[in-house]
């Protein structure tokens, strides 16, 4: 039976490891930083810090030792904060087998390089495109851990790899679709976090559904512009990895990025929101690298620019709204 190591014991890493265990096609080991979490998974079948009250599959095992988790793993699933990925890979690299497929669950873009997570993985581990994949889509961890129905996209340029991974994680409640558009799938997941921050700010300021719908729709247009410029298929962004993920993240109170923005819009300072936030809101840091990537390719992303202003340049929510609404009038066309 295929061994899968899931590196990262947070909510999404734990939820996806549980999906794999429920699917029953792999022997799955969850690796977290803290021994007490691993012990709770092994003994009580629960991750009390990140998914309290959720009963995990008793076949799912856990460890705090990366070497143990990675030993013999044919598939390595990575679920750590995106800005820590490179450092973690350097630690894990000696233990990752040369033929292992590495799968990113992360939805961010690296600061400084503006590389997508799959690009960081390929660079650090010197892997061909057939051994690097992503799983993305409308995947709120708590709902999936509770075994509510969900769908996802498994993307890899090498279709047999995508199909293989698709079968490994297909369960009664989790339906994955395969794709070869890695760029589109990955950028859809990264940019939606930034748009969700903007939607959260609007909600926190007391605005209603018109504002939310406008930000979601124009946010999708920004995402399409950037993704297509980088070689993606625009149709990918109309599917689960684009619109699906965007709607879920912008609409749900379970979304870290939406919640972060809402607190900021309600009047808390950025420092106060950061202090209150226990888990990583990926869009906060990735907004800068996404904007840098857009500028490098001459792509206009006004919502992303406003979010960067609020998160990194002391722009108030009211000032950000004014800047966005004061832009020159133009026709609406898909991706424009």
Secondary structure as UniProt FT lines:
FT   STRAND          2..7
FT   HELIX           11..23
FT   STRAND          26..31
FT   HELIX           35..44
FT   TURN            48..50
FT   TURN            52..53
FT   TURN            58..59
FT   STRAND          61..63
FT   HELIX           66..70
FT   TURN            71..72
FT   STRAND          75..78
FT   HELIX           82..84
FT   HELIX           85..92
FT   HELIX           93..95
FT   TURN            98..99
FT   STRAND          101..104
FT   TURN            111..113
FT   HELIX           117..125
FT   HELIX           129..131
FT   STRAND          132..136
FT   HELIX           141..145
FT   TURN            146..147
FT   STRAND          150..155
FT   HELIX           159..168
FT   STRAND          174..179
FT   HELIX           182..204
FT   TURN            205..206
FT   HELIX           209..229
FT   TURN            230..231
FT   HELIX           234..238
FT   HELIX           240..244
FT   HELIX           245..251
FT   TURN            253..254
FT   HELIX           256..265
FT   TURN            266..267
FT   HELIX           270..276
FT   HELIX           282..296
FT   TURN            297..298
FT   HELIX           302..312
FT   HELIX           317..325
FT   TURN            334..335
//
